Every structure is written in structure tokens, then in C-alpha cells.
Amino acid sequence: MLTRKLSPLIAAQDIHWSNQRLIAVASQICMLIISVVLISNVIITLGERRLQEDWATQRYSELQAVGTLIADKVSFQQFRTQMFAKSELLKRYLDVPSVARQDKLENNWDVITSNIPELLDIALFDPQGNFKFATSDNFGHEPLPPSLLGGSRNMGGNEIYTSPLEFSPVNGKLEPYLYQLAWLENPDQSVRGYLVTYNSMSKMLKSIKPAYSSTQSPLLMLDTQGLLYAGAESRPSLKRVPDTMGGSLKQSYPALWRKMAMSNFGQFHGDNATFVYLKVELTTQYETRREYFLVSYVRNDDIAANFSQWRTILIGCATMLTLLASLLILLSHFYRLEQRSRQFSIELSNRLFHRDVGSIIVNQNNRVVSANELAAKQLSLPKDELLDRSLQRILQLEDDEYSRIVTQLQQEQEWKGELSLESETQAQLIAHIKAKPAKGDQPAYLVITFEDVSELKLAQQDAYLSKVLNDSDVAIALIQADGTIIRSNPAFEQQLLLNTDCHSLIECLPDDLSSKWPQISQLILLQGSWVGQVLCPRSSNEACLQAKFKGHIDAAGEIDYIVCTFEQATERHTHDESGVLIPHRSTILVNFRDLESYFDSLEQYSKDHSSLLLLDITSESMLSHMSDIGQLESRQKEVEILLLRELPANYQMSHWQLGKLIFILPNTDADEAHHFAIKSLASLNDMGLGEGICMGIAGYQENQNLEQYLSNAEVALKRAKQIGEQNICQAFTR
């Protein structure tokens, strides 16, 4: 809290607690208490609900584990029943029934049931479904259901029938069980009898109870009609949940049962507990499904008891927070009262020293009384040395100039101008001086702020140098990747901008650049520059403009800007009179006639020792999309650009058909041509363009014309496609 060093001049400057401020303090503290109570209740409620959700998530995963184990046990019991049905003792008894063999079979069954707790009984029935004998008398000796006998049954052979859950009194206690039936058949598929095993569901659940994390958590098992088959022994029981075997959840808790009947799994938040349920399927046999619900719950009182420790911690923290916040409210009011009494000093401090502007204060004697760090840095003086210095000295002003500033301050109370400091390392500054008149007994002072314009000066100097540099007779323009003109010098506007409304270089030179711009852009992207001729007149006596485009690539590998220069092209003697055709190295011969002229113009020695390479770029993956010609053309342009960049100076490329290119290789034998093909294919593979490319190489035969030469190369290309293992093949080579 701020403390006053000097006594107040008047009583109004002291601290006074008004009735409005006292009411404000009381209302703020009351609102704070109410807010903390409400927020604490909300946090406690959310915490208990989060604890319920965590419990429900854990119980659901446990129910999944229990359901999987029950299904696995039922499957294993089916396998076990099948093994009992195929046992050698039972087979001997059925082949030759006798009392001795029956006693031996029953003794064997007694040993099995005594070692398997969940196996209650094993019984044998005759082909008519009547009871013959069993290991115990726990179950009635009623005949089997007619649906499982004779021709009315849907199962047989090695299949095992699993019954739904039923109840039977065992040792004076109602026991939920299911039985499994195996058909004992003769080789002619006639029934010899029936083997039935009875399995306890409650003992089965007890055997897999260790998979359930909490032994105190209840586990209920109900059928799809809501009848309870397991879990009634849990104590203490919950209201509206049946606590006897065979009780109906559908009648005792209709709301929970409606939620369970609508989905196979989920949660239900009741008034006194949270339930988690999961439907499990024990077995599926034809149109009969054995589905049951596994249900677990936790009481809301148990959740609240587990959260009681956190509730105590939360209430304690809320109490401490309320006390601290109340103290903070009182301190804030004390601070505001003190702040009013020192408003003038705080306002001046905020205005001068809480901004990113260099500021100093000068007293009536033109001496610096205060300065911030930025002002000291801008004036290149330590802050301690800056204090008590003369304003004229720190601004490095002459007497007459300083007198004009003082005169203007007296007349207009303000002055603004640029300072030319002698040191080159100091920043270029604009000073803004304001005179603050005296208030009461306080003296007058000057407030001076500095604005650093060094970067602005550098930018102006750089712009001036760029203007001087571009003021030449060479036409220069800066364009974007799409041809939009950003800047140009007067020579460019004089030579090329015939239409003043033209804002794109492509629009200015449509005949020269419109169709070639995508190819030029690719060359700039690959090679960094492109050189060509534009504005070539029809008359051969006049010279063209030599254009050079140099690209600047950004970090993403795309063209950022292109610098264009246009100069008068150097006159060259045409070769039409001599009959020698020398094509441009930046172009590709587009028709067969030009290629034939080039081939005929070669020297006979170069022609005799030449090779011809025919390249097919049509991949197998594009054969099903040949309707899209644009895709093939785009792929051909990419291949052309890459090969043209690496093409030796004495080789020539030409178009043949869509997807095929011709290369004439003078002074190149078959081995060198094959090496050139391998190198070109490797470059294409590095750029991801080598898929499906095949090459055919032919050597020159005596007295051959270009058509025969090309025909031999096509034979080699067909061989390359037929082989399939190699992409390059030769024909008619020495």
C-alpha cells in the first residue's frame, strides 16, 4: 500500500471513508461470500458426479471382463459336455448296457462333479427322452422337451444345446442353473440317447469374481424379461432392487428397466444409486439367443462418503479464499483513497514512464529532473549522467536555434522538430516538447518525448537508391508468379506498356507469353531463370527484345517474385541460306517436318554414327483414364522440362505423338545412347516421374531416311514394353 511521505496541504487530501464507500465494501464482501458458497456447492456436486462417472467407467470395463469370462466358460462347458458324450466309458455302456458298466460310469461322473464346483449333475436319457440315471437327485427326473427329440429337433451330431437359465432347489437353496444337452447318435444318425450336464450360474460367477476389482460391489444377473438370477445375496440390499431369486426388476424399478430395454449397455443415475448395465450373449444357436444383463450399482451415500475428505479440503480452501479476498477488497479501497490524494503524481508518472516512448522532464531552469530508460538509450547516455544536464546540451543545439525553440514554447506552449545529432551511432529522433504551466505552488516544467525514426530514414534512403538504380535505359519490371506487374521503371513503360490499362505482363505480350507461360514458370522454378525473345516483328530486318526472367523462390519452394529485364537482341545471321538448322536450346521441335530438316542438316559423319531414342511416357495406371487427355499432357510437360534441362548441347528433342518424344543423338553409338537413357530414367525416378516410362533405341543404318530410322526405334520400343522387366531396349544397333 502506498504511504505518504509529506503531510497533506489541505484536509480534503487526507483519507475519508464515506457512507457510499462503506456500503460498497459491505456489499462486495456479501457478494463474495454468496459467490464462494455457490461455487463451492457446484464444485462439490461436479466432483461427486465425476467420481460417479469414474466408478461407472471402471465398473463397465469390469462388466465387460465378467461377460467375456462367462461366455468363455459356457463355450468351455459345451466342449466339456461334448467330451463327456464321446467318452469311452459311456460308449461301452451304450454298446453293451450292464450294471457293472453303469456303476463304473457313475463313479467316473462322481469324481468329475466333485472336482468341478460349477458342474452340479450329469444325467443320461434314453432315445425317447426318459430319464435313466444321474450322479445325484438334485434335479427332477422329468423327460426332455419334445422340441429336442426325434425329427422335430434342429440340432444334432457334435452340436451342444444350451438351455436358458432356470431355478432348482439344491440343498434347501434356490439355485440358478443351465443345462447342456448332447445327442448320442449311431453311425446311421439314429439317436442312441441324450447326455445332459447341469451347471450352476451362481458358482460360475463366484469363480470369476476375482476379475471384479471390488468384492463389495454388487453384481446382478437378469434375463431379458427382468427376472433376477444372481446377486440377491448382496447385503445390505438397495430399495427398488429385487433381493430374492426370481424377483422382477421390471416391476420394482420400471424407470431403470426402460433404460436397459432401450440399449445394450449404459448408465442410469437414480435417486439413491448409480447403475451400470451390460447385455451379454452366452451362446447363439440357430434362431435362439441366450442374452442376459449384468448390472452393478453404487450408492450415492458411498460416493459422498468417499468425497468427504475433498469436501473438507474444498470448504477450508473456500474459507481461506474468502478471507483473503475480503482483505484484498479492503486493501483495494485503501489504495483507491490514497490514489486520489496522489492523483497528480500518478497521472504524470503513467503519462511519461508507462509507455514505450522515450520521455524526460525539464524544470524551469532547463535542467533534466527525470528520464526513463528508453530516453537514455535513444540519447546514448546513461540514465544517471542524463540527470541535471542542460536541455540545450543533451539536444546538441546552437544558441540561435535553442532561442527559437524557447520563443516558440513561450508563444505556443509546444514545439516539434527533427534532431540532427552529431554521433553516427545515435538514432534519428523527432523531439516533441510541451510546456506544462504551473498549478498553484507547483513550478512549471517541460515534458519532452522522443520518436525514433531511424528505420524510416533508412527506408527513405533505400527507396531513393532503388529509384536511382532503376532510372536507366534498360527496361526492368518486378512481377508476381501469375504475371501481375508490381513495379516497373520508365524504360519498361516506354518500350512495353503499349496499353496503359495493362496490369499483367501476359496481357501486355499475349502473342509471346500467353501460351508459353506455364512452361516458362516451370523452367524458372527448375533452373532459376529463363531467357527468350519477345516482340519479334514479322520483318526479319528488325531486331527482337531479349527477355530474361530471374525467379526468387520462397521458403516453400514456390516462385515469390520474378525480375524481368528487356534488352535489344543481338543480330544473328540466319542459317536458311546455308541450309543448316540450329534450333533454340530452350525450345522443343513440335512437328516431324522441323525434325526432318534438322536431321537432313546434320553432317554425314554425325549422322552415320548417330542413335535415335524414342521415349513413351504413358504409364499403365493411366490406361484406364485415357479420356482425361489433360493429365497425360501435364505429365508430358513435366518430363519434357526435366529432360530438356539435362539434355546435352548436341542432342535434339522433338514431339512425335501424344505421350511420345523423339531424341536424335549425333555422334553417339548404341552404348552411349543406352547410358544416356539409363541416366535420364534415373533422373525421372528421382523426381517421381519414372513410372511406366519405356525407351527404344535404334542405330543409324546406311542410306536410311528419318521415317525408316524412326520405324526401327518403334520396334525397340515395342520390345521394351513386351519384356516388362526392363524399360530400355535396342534394335538395329551394331
Buried (B, 14 or more C-beta within 10 A) or exposed (E): EEEEEEEEEEEEBEEEEEEEEEEEBEEBBEEBBEEBEEEBEEBBEEBBEEBBEEBBEBBBEBBBBBBEBBBEBBBEBBEBBBEBBEBEBBEBBBEEEEEEBBEBBBEBBEEBBEEBEBBBBBBBBBBEBEBEBBBBEBBEEEEBEEEBBEEEBEBEEEBBBBBBBBEBEBEEEEBBBBBBBBBBBEEEEEBBBBBBBBBBBBBBBBBBEEEBEEEEBBBBBBBBEBBBBBBBEBEEBBEBBBBEBEBBBBEBBEEBBEBBEEEEBBBBEBEEBBBBBBBBBBBEBEEEEBBBBBBBBBBBEBBEEEBEEBBEEBBEEBEEBBEEBBEEBEEEBBEEBBEEBEEEEBEBEEEBBEEEBBBBBBBEEBEBEBBBEBBBBBBEBEBEEBBEBBBBEBBBBEEEEBEBBBEBBEEEEEBEBEBEBEEEEBBBBBBBBBBBEEEEEEEEBBBBBBBBBEEEEEEEEEEEEEEEEBEEEEBBBBBBBEBEBEEBBEBBBEBBBEEEEBEBBBBBBEEBBEEBBEBBBBBBBBBEEBBBBBBBEEEEEEBBBBBEBBBEEEEEEEBEBBBBBBEEBEEEEEEEEEEEBEBEEBEBBEEBEBBBBBBEBBEEEBBBBBBBBBBBBBBEEBEEEEEEEEEBEEBBEBBBBBBBEEBEEEBBBBBBEEBBBBBBBBBBBBEEBBEBBEEBBEBBEEEEBBEBBBBBBBBBEEEBEBEEBBBBBBBBBBBBBEEEEEBBBBBBBE
